[in-house]
Amino acid sequence: MNNEELLLNKYEKLKEYLASLGSVIVAFSGGVDSTFLLFAAKEALGENAAALTVSSEFVPSREINEARDFCREHGIRAELLTARPLKNEMIASNPPERCYYCKREIFELITDYASRSGFSAVAEASNTDDNSDYRPGHRAIAELGVKSPLRDNGFSKKEIRALSKRFGLPTWKKPSYACLATRIPYGDRLTPENLSMADRAEQFLIDRGFGQLRVRIHGNNARIELEEAEIPRFMQDEMRRTVYEKFRRIGFTYVSLDISGYRSGSMNAAIGK
C-alpha cells in the first residue's frame, strides 16, 4: 500500500476503535484535532456521538462560535458548558502544574455530564506530537478515564491535517491555538484583564491576515511570535505602526517581536530555570 492507502487504513481502525466505545462525548474546541476526532466519531457512531464545548475566560469567543457552527452544519448534537477556572486558586496563581488543575476541573464537568446523559465514554483530541512537550494535563485526563483516541492510535498533527483536507474539513489548515492561559508566564497571576488583552491582541493580528501566532504577555509588555515567513510583512512600516498603536490602546506599554518566531509551548522553556 502507498502512504495514502496506509493513512486511510489507519483512519478505518480509528473508526473501529470509536465504534467499540458504544457512545461518546467528544471534548470539542473547534480546533484541528478535535474537529477531526468529532468527524470520525460521527462517522463511526452516528447519533451516539456528541460534542461538548466548554466556555471559559481561557477560550476566545471565535473558537466557541466556530465549534457551534461546525456542529450545526454537520448535524451533530452539541452542548455548551461554562467553567470558571479563575475561581480555583491553583489555576489562577498559574503554577507550572496549572494545566493539570485546569484539565481536571474541566474534564470533571464533562465526565459528569456524560454520565448523567448516558454516554459510555468521553474522548479528547491530543495527538502524538503532544508527547514531546510538557503536558501536565495528560495526567488529569488519565486519572478521569478520558479516552485519547488520536494519541492512542498513533495520529500525528501532520496526518490529522492530511486526512482533514481529504475529507473537506474547514480546519485542515487552521492554525493551532492553545488556551489563553499559555500566553502568561508561569508564576504571573491569571486575570480576566490579561487574558482579555492576549485575546484582543491576537484577534487584531488574525484580522490582518497573520496565521500561526502567539502574543505572550510579560506584565504590560507584549511579545509577538509569528511564523518566520510572515515577519517581513509585519516589519513593513505601516503594519508595524498600526500594530503598535493598537496594542498601546489595548493596554501594553511596550510591544516587541520575538526574532525566534512562533514556537509551541515557548513558555515551558523557563521551567526549572
Secondary structure, 3 states (H helix, E strand, C coil): CCHHHHHHHHHHHHHHHHHHCCCEEEECCCCHHHHHHHHHHHHHHHHHEEEEEEECCCCCHHHHHHHHHHHHHCCCEEEEEECCHHHCHHHHCCCCCHHHHHHHHHHHHHHHHHHHHCCCEEECCCCHHHHHCCCCHHHHHHHCCCECHHHHCCCCHHHHHHHHHHCCCCCCCCCCCCCHHHHCCCCCCCCHHHHHHHHHHHHHHHHCCCCCEEEEEECCEEEEEECHHHHHHHCCHHHHHHHHHHHHHHCCCEEEECCCCCCCCHHHHHCCC
